[in-house]
Amino acid sequence: MCGGVPVVSADTVGSEAGGATASSEVVVKRGHRGPAVRSIQRKLGIPADGVFGPQTERAVRRFQRRNGLVADGIVGPITRGALGLEPFSRSSVRRSGRTVTVPRILRLIAECESGGNPRAVSPGGQYRGKYQFSVPTWRGLGGTGDPADAPEWRQDQLALKLYRQSGTAPWPNCP
């Protein structure tokens, strides 16, 4: 870690004469936010909201596979270069304020329910957010406002609470 942002620790990118090295390059990954993330999203042709969430990670992996790179979903110096982007400054990336460790089953449920999209809304508008909460369920768990407008970490937090209370029963069509 360097200034709160992880950096690559391998592969020299610069010259022996003191050029930049990969160890000084900013790496951008899931959970990061800011202008660097928006640049990546624009290059990938996805909505540029500046939040490196599941949709951005999937798009990065897809890009990496199509370009013969290691499909790890992380934008380090090799992927950044393949995208045609200049190195990112540390100030262009910040970590999300809060994170929640989500068990694998909830990641599968989110993928099934919304494709992992925290802004998803069902066709009829009844189910909202990454886990497709109904508004009454969301409020019963302590949520406020529209689940699809809530930060992803809050959706994860309340989905975990619901899962601990009821198991997978609230998501009968998903694993």
C-alpha positions as CSV (number, residue, x, y, z in Angstrom):
1,M,0.0,0.0,0.0
2,C,1.2,3.5,-0.7
3,G,-0.9,6.4,0.4
4,G,-3.9,4.1,0.9
5,V,-3.8,2.9,-2.7
6,P,-2.3,-0.4,-3.5
7,V,0.6,-0.5,-6.0
8,V,2.1,-3.2,-8.2
9,S,5.2,-4.8,-6.7
10,A,6.6,-6.5,-9.8
11,D,7.8,-5.8,-13.4
12,T,10.0,-2.8,-14.0
13,V,8.4,-0.5,-16.6
14,G,11.0,2.2,-16.8
15,S,14.6,2.4,-17.7
16,E,17.7,1.7,-15.7
17,A,18.3,5.4,-15.8
18,G,15.6,6.0,-13.3
19,G,12.4,5.9,-15.2
20,A,9.1,5.0,-13.6
21,T,8.8,1.4,-12.2
22,A,5.7,-0.6,-11.8
23,S,6.2,-0.5,-8.1
24,S,5.4,3.3,-8.2
25,E,2.3,2.9,-10.4
26,V,-1.1,3.2,-9.0
27,V,-3.3,0.1,-9.4
28,V,-7.1,0.5,-9.7
29,K,-9.4,-2.2,-8.5
30,R,-12.9,-3.0,-7.1
31,G,-13.8,-0.6,-4.3
32,H,-11.9,2.3,-5.7
33,R,-13.5,5.6,-6.8
34,G,-12.5,8.8,-8.6
35,P,-11.4,10.2,-11.9
36,A,-9.1,7.3,-12.7
37,V,-12.0,4.9,-12.5
38,R,-14.1,7.2,-14.8
39,S,-11.3,7.2,-17.4
40,I,-11.2,3.4,-17.3
41,Q,-15.0,3.1,-17.6
42,R,-15.0,5.5,-20.6
43,K,-12.3,3.4,-22.4
44,L,-14.3,0.3,-21.7
45,G,-17.5,1.9,-23.1
46,I,-19.5,1.5,-19.9
47,P,-21.3,4.1,-17.8
48,A,-18.7,6.3,-16.2
49,D,-19.9,6.8,-12.7
50,G,-16.4,6.7,-11.1
51,V,-17.2,3.7,-8.9
52,F,-15.2,0.5,-9.6
53,G,-17.9,-2.0,-8.8
54,P,-18.9,-5.4,-10.2
55,Q,-19.9,-4.0,-13.6
56,T,-16.5,-2.3,-14.0
57,E,-14.6,-5.4,-12.8
58,R,-16.5,-7.6,-15.3
59,A,-15.7,-5.2,-18.1
60,V,-12.0,-5.1,-17.2
61,R,-11.9,-8.9,-17.1
62,R,-13.6,-9.1,-20.5
63,F,-11.1,-6.6,-21.9
64,Q,-8.2,-8.5,-20.4
65,R,-9.4,-11.8,-21.9
66,R,-9.9,-10.3,-25.3
67,N,-6.4,-8.8,-25.2
68,G,-4.6,-11.8,-24.0
69,L,-3.9,-10.4,-20.5
70,V,-4.3,-12.0,-17.1
71,A,-8.0,-11.6,-16.5
72,D,-7.8,-10.5,-12.8
73,G,-10.2,-7.5,-13.0
74,I,-7.4,-5.2,-11.8
75,V,-6.1,-2.3,-13.8
76,G,-2.3,-2.3,-13.2
77,P,0.3,-0.9,-15.6
78,I,-0.1,-3.6,-18.2
79,T,-3.9,-3.3,-18.5
80,R,-3.7,0.5,-18.2
81,G,-1.3,0.6,-21.1
82,A,-3.4,-1.7,-23.2
83,L,-6.3,0.6,-22.6
84,G,-4.2,3.5,-23.9
85,L,-4.3,5.4,-20.6
86,E,-1.5,7.4,-19.0
87,P,-0.4,6.5,-15.5
88,F,-2.8,7.5,-12.8
89,S,-1.9,9.9,-10.1
90,R,-2.5,8.8,-6.5
91,S,-5.0,11.7,-6.1
92,S,-7.1,10.3,-8.9
93,V,-8.0,7.2,-7.0
94,R,-9.6,6.8,-3.5
95,R,-10.9,3.8,-1.7
96,S,-14.6,3.5,-1.0
97,G,-15.5,4.7,2.4
98,R,-17.0,1.4,3.7
99,T,-16.8,-2.2,2.6
100,V,-18.6,-5.3,3.7
101,T,-17.2,-8.8,3.3
102,V,-19.9,-10.6,1.4
103,P,-20.1,-14.4,1.5
104,R,-19.9,-16.3,-1.8
105,I,-23.6,-17.2,-1.7
106,L,-24.6,-13.5,-1.6
107,R,-22.2,-12.7,-4.5
108,L,-24.0,-15.5,-6.5
109,I,-27.4,-14.1,-5.5
110,A,-26.5,-10.6,-6.5
111,E,-25.2,-11.9,-9.9
112,C,-28.5,-13.8,-10.4
113,E,-30.8,-11.0,-9.2
114,S,-29.2,-8.0,-10.9
115,G,-26.0,-9.0,-12.6
116,G,-24.3,-7.4,-9.6
117,N,-25.6,-4.0,-10.5
118,P,-26.4,-1.9,-7.4
119,R,-28.6,0.5,-9.5
120,A,-30.8,-2.3,-11.0
121,V,-34.5,-1.9,-11.0
122,S,-36.9,-4.8,-12.0
123,P,-39.1,-4.2,-15.1
124,G,-42.1,-3.4,-12.9
125,G,-40.1,-1.3,-10.5
126,Q,-41.1,-3.5,-7.5
127,Y,-37.6,-4.9,-6.8
128,R,-34.6,-2.6,-6.5
129,G,-30.8,-2.6,-6.2
130,K,-28.1,-5.3,-6.3
131,Y,-30.2,-7.8,-4.3
132,Q,-33.5,-6.8,-5.7
133,F,-35.0,-5.7,-2.4
134,S,-38.7,-4.8,-2.2
135,V,-39.0,-1.4,-0.5
136,P,-40.9,-2.9,2.5
137,T,-38.1,-5.5,3.0
138,W,-35.5,-2.8,2.7
139,R,-37.2,-0.6,5.3
140,G,-37.8,-3.6,7.6
141,L,-34.0,-4.2,7.6
142,G,-33.3,-0.6,8.5
143,G,-32.8,0.8,5.1
144,T,-34.0,4.3,4.1
145,G,-34.9,5.7,0.7
146,D,-34.7,3.7,-2.5
147,P,-32.4,0.6,-2.3
148,A,-31.2,1.3,-5.8
149,D,-29.9,4.7,-4.7
150,A,-28.2,3.4,-1.6
151,P,-24.4,2.8,-1.6
152,E,-23.3,-0.7,-2.6
153,W,-21.8,-1.3,0.8
154,R,-25.2,-0.5,2.5
155,Q,-26.9,-2.9,0.1
156,D,-24.3,-5.6,0.9
157,Q,-24.7,-4.9,4.6
158,L,-28.5,-5.3,4.6
159,A,-28.4,-8.3,2.3
160,L,-26.1,-10.0,4.7
161,K,-28.5,-9.1,7.6
162,L,-31.4,-10.6,5.6
163,Y,-29.4,-13.7,4.7
164,R,-28.4,-14.3,8.4
165,Q,-32.1,-13.9,9.3
166,S,-33.7,-16.0,6.6
167,G,-31.0,-17.8,4.5
168,T,-31.7,-17.9,0.8
169,A,-35.5,-18.0,1.2
170,P,-35.9,-14.3,0.2
171,W,-34.3,-15.1,-3.2
172,P,-36.2,-18.2,-4.3
173,N,-35.1,-18.1,-7.9
174,C,-31.4,-17.8,-7.2
175,P,-28.7,-20.2,-5.7
